[in-house]
Amino acid sequence: MAKKKTNKNKLKNKLTFKYRFVVLNEETFEERFSFKLNRLNVIILGSVFVFLLVGLTAFIMAFTPLREYIPGYSSTELKKRASDLVYKVDSLQQQLTVNDLYIENIQQVLIGKIKDVTFNKDSIAEQLRIEDADFATTPLDSTFRNEVEREDRYSLFERATKKTDIVFFAPISGKITDTYNPKEKHYAIDIAVQKNTPVKAAADGTVIFTGFTADTGFVIILEHAKGFLSVYKHNASLHKEQGDLVKSGEAIANAGSTGALSTGPHLHFELWNDGYAVNPLNFIDFK
């Protein structure tokens, strides 16, 4: 028992033994300030400091945006952003799929793989068949017809308004060496010119394809209004990129003789409407 009391007294004396901390001027040894402390004070102050530091850290992590940087922390806002990104990625993936299919169809046009379109006349007739109906006029129909005729008689805007068809211009001047011939699957006209002659846009439009193929060389395709596409093949170089907007008569390429199917410097010009090849000579005067 005596030893235990002695050990406790020694521990108590060690914890409560006071030390004097003095700060002196190095040159004059003048005492600047001093204070007394013991081990117990140091332990208590250290514990309080650690407790405050832990509490402050917990407060910052719990009530400030810094908590989002903690590994494994789940934030509602982060989840929302992640969900939005997933939807955007899915939408972009669908758009890429559509674009890939569109480009694949364009490539089918470029290499000449065109599928014949067949129509079932019976099914068309079935769709256009009109059930037996009573077309006899009634007094109400006559009144309505008279009102419409009266309004149209004095309507200036209806007569003054006219739908303007798209106008195409010759993309290049030269000698036509081969014409449009669907039977031989030549859905274009060939115009012989000197190499590097500027090739111009046949009408206002948007560049939807630029590229190089082994058979047709450098190719550029423009999309125009009213479902028209114009195709320019065997170019020596291209001046526009996919997505560019072009004006009618604007230079888009230089004529050349690139591609295995070319026999000399010329422009292979195709015109398509709603997915069908049309004769460019029916729309453009090359004289």
Protein Blocks (a to p, Z undefined) as FASTA:
>chain_A
ZZmmmmmmmmmmmmmpccddddddfklopafbdcdddfklmmmmmmmmmmmmmmmmmmmm
mmccklmmpghiacfklmmmmmmmmmmmmmmmmmmmmmmmmmmmmmmmmnopacdddddf
klmmmmmpccdddfbdcfklmmmmmmmmmmmmmmmklmmpccdddddddfbdcddfbdcd
fknopabdcddddehiacddfbdcddfbdcddfklopadddddehhiacddehiabdfbd
ehiacdehiafbdcddedjkbgbdcddddddeehiacdfklmbccZZ
